[in-house]
Amino acid sequence: MSDPNLEILAYEMSPLGILCLRRRELLSQPGTIVTEVTLNHEFLMSSLYTDSERALSQTALEMHEGNDLRVLVGGLGLGYTAREALLSERVAQLEVVELLPQVIDWLTRGLVPLSSELADEQRLVVTEGDVYGRLADPPAELFDLILIDVDHSPDERLGEESVSFYTASGLLAAGQHLREDGILAIWSYAESSPFADALGEVFSEVRVEPVSYDNRLIDERQTDWLFFARGCRC
């Protein structure tokens, strides 16, 4: 029997597996509509709790005092990391690199909550590609902020392409894409001391920030982890 509170917006095969975009009304909170993404039938992201995704942009911007900032975001998702950065007038240009063409298509077709807002944003460019591969290559251009929100954590990745990124050598290559005083920021749903140590080998300043929130769906307090680094010893 179909669920009248659940609408499947897209269900398609991707390079990472079966990708599903769905919209539903919360039974526990009538009138609250959320958009969710699953990958291979496992929960990936939701529009209900976006505190840590937004904090990734907010904190990176707070750490950088400059203007006319150029920002690179790895991973489009539902768009909250990119949108939060674009709320700042100090951001002159923002490029999102997204691996999955299906996710870009959702934005183009107006299927995600921020579609109309991001579609009208002249500073935004969305590029299909592998952000990890791009950061491993010599830079063609430099950025003030590089915000990565792709994998679950440094130790639980969506694919093997990103393994080297979380090592000192991978971070050294990524750091070469930063302008002077540039900030590298990474989202994770779990703390990772080995990754923090790798950042410390490459950057002179490292910050690890927990972001906690009450997940009412499972009646549990959850914590995501944000890693920030500046001062690449490139």
Summary of the structure (lengths in Angstrom):
residues: 234
radius of gyration: 17.5
end to end distance: 58.0
largest distance: 58.4
contacts: 727
relative contact order: 0.14
helix: 27%
strand: 40%
